[in-house]
Amino acid sequence: MPGVLAPVARQRVFTDLGVVAPGAKLYTFVSGTPATPLPTWSNPDLAAIHLNANPIVASAGGLFGPIYLPPNVAYHFVLTDALGLPIWDQDPVTADGTGGTVSGAVGDGIVDDAPTIQAALTYAGTVGAPSTVVQLAAGTFKLGSTLTVPDNVTLRGQGITSILKPIAGVTTCVTLGGAATLERVFLDGVNTTSAVGIGIGVVTLVGNLFIREVEVYRFKGANAVGLYLSQGVTVAVYDSYFNNNETNLRTGSALTGTPTNSIFCNCQFREAVHRGAWIQGAYSTLFLSCLFESNAEEGIYFGNATGLNALDVRLFDCWFENNWNSLALGALRHAQYECVVVGAGAGTIRPELRSCYFNGGATSARSIHFTAAVDYLIDHVKVFNEAANILIDGSNFGTFTNWPSQNGGYASTVSFAGTAIASNVQASVEDGWTPWVPAVTAVGAMTTTAVVVSRAKYKVVGKLLHVSLYVTWTIGGVLNTNVSLTLPAGVVVATDQFTYAPCHVIDAGGLFVGGTVRPIVGPTPDKLQVYLVGFGNWAAGGSGVAINLTCELV
């Protein structure tokens, strides 16, 4: 509770000669200042209706009314007689003499400390408060209600020894206002059900928040979250540990909005009952040197709520290991992925992974599965070398670059499925990549047709485009026409058409039709559509043909 002046709330004033001083005046100023007023209260609730006058004037019997001081605040007291002659001057004066730690908070895990801590936080957020930092001592602080850290206020503990422990029925342990800071505290949700450890922007938009050296633990039950970043602008989370919550982190809400410009630096998301992190919506969010480990499901999951976007969500230098540990090592776990994008609703998901490491193997979860991702980037990401360890399903316009040699062959690790267009991927050949070789197969008779074989995205200025065509067939086919490669309108090349000689039939096997190198002149096209056009007929008896086209920057 807020402290009182000494040891009872009412004081009788005497002069130095021991004479009662009727009408004496007590002036209360900010510590360290000669005359900057600082209020006191007549009630421990510190409500505005209970503010004392300043100065406080003693009765005819020399008695002051109740004088309550907020914890964690230092005063300068000046006492005079009724005529203004000095009696006493003291600086500093505090409720309990500590001048820095919340007074009245017991920290024994039995007494509800929420009212005491909240009173200190509320006062620190008032205009003219001498300090905006509220300090917690070591102890287990039972919370019967949510703590709200006001705008521009810091709640700082002593590390893992300062434990905030909400009781059953508390829906959120701590909420933060604008420019608020939460530092060096341990939030334990063991007594809660379906609660949130830290809630940001759940009701209104907030910005410029900081969370440092915080551990959030055991917030479980349906929809429970360790950190719920609903909406916010410029939220920074450093050196924090989210462990064994239902979901350790969730961002965005279809009801409230999308967070923007957030950073998670050197954070750990471990042992969640479900996901390590769930990105429903986010703009310009960075995970830097974070660990996603031993979660029951995905390490990180991008699944946007209806209408929300997850744009420019970047994972740099992050580590993934042992996720999907709710499943035994083997085929069941190996069918899952640690980093997953599932586009939904009307929103767009655009993820970016750089210098990340997936510590997987033949029996652990695979690495990356993107569905309905757009303009994704996978740059120098280490994964286990096997087919479909990276699966791109229904995603477009992505870029792979700086393919690590220890991954093995690009083509043997990255797989495309569903509606994914593999040739929408830019391959960085100069870094030793194996270029993708698209293929189209025609079975039986084929009349005049045009088939889009490849849509490739090339952006490397000064490179040459090497296009080659290889035709194979089964027995009995007779090809009686030319086969040509043409470029779409608007793309300028040294020669506007690649033309090959007629393909003459032999009974079985294959014929290399030709290869040529043509420089692209002018600006390098952002998209290059290559059409394969065949005219004529396959003679009766031809059972099939395979047409393979290779596009490569050289």
C-alpha angles and dihedrals in degrees: 000000000000112000127245127229095259136340098312129029096245123061132191115216124222132181121238087268092057095254119141110253110216114198093017115165127224115198117196118203138170110277112261094024127095098219115359105131119235119184131236129194139230093214131047091235088075090217121164092246089061099054114134122229116258110252099035108217121215122230125249086272092054094254125143121208120241114310117196123183125198118242121257093028128114121209139194109222123200118185122192136169122252091278094051097256111147120257103163140359122190131174124204111026120170135176093251104006095251097105094201116036125076106264121217094026105126101194095199096122090243107072116067103246096179096097092050095047092043091052090055092047093047093050093047087057095054121105111268096017108155094225134027094193119094113192127205122205122220113286145091108281113201111214121203092178141021120287113225116199104207127223114297094005128124124211107198129180135182096260126264090349091068100076123185107199117181119201128233112292096035106121098193127022099202133005124190130217127208116307089001122147132210115194140176101350133128117224114202116190097179092123096047133085123209092350134143121238098204121008121196124184094349091139107016137011114269133179147194097034128161131202116184133176094350127150120203115192141178104358098154142162133073111336093357114152134186094213120010111193100185099163132343144133120233104359116174123195117184135181094349132147125216109187139171096352123140087254115357097211134011126178131192133018132217087218100050112018147255129306117236134204100005129160131198109191125185092346129149126219107189144161098000118173086233124357131003091218131358116199107198093162136349143149123211096350121165130200106193122187093341129157124225106186142157097354117157091238134008121351087222127002126193108202111148122214115236111295096003125120128216099200128170095358103166131196112194124182093347127156126220122192141157096354120158087043089154084081124065118252108270139056098341095052092039090060090064132075131225097213112040135178119192111174116210142161120014096312131104127231119207112174129180127198121188129177093347124155126216108195097203140137144182095295101034128079117290121247120244134011118176121187118176093354116150129208092354122175127210109184124178094336118165117219138159112277109245138107114288095005081133110036121189110193121176094342126130143204100015132158130218115191140166092022107200112238091223088066089070121221117358092219091051094052106036117065130186123209143164112011095342114131105215093194090062085076118098109225117206098220094174088065091059100268124160105238117236114253111208119202138194125192128204118195123202125348116000122196128189107320145151120219126189101224103169140016106184129179114219125172105162107118116213096027124120123237112230113197122183132174128207124185125194130175145174125250125301101027122137118194113196105176146056124275117212141179118221133185124224124257116279097034112110118207135163089261117020095218136040106215126188131197119257116286108239118207128247119176100251138357129043144292127215100227098194149289133222140176120222124177117230108233126203121014114354107252116246090217127026118194114194118195125199110209122189124185125194138030139292108236119245111279096038104128100190150328134215118207117195124191126189123198115187138162111231 
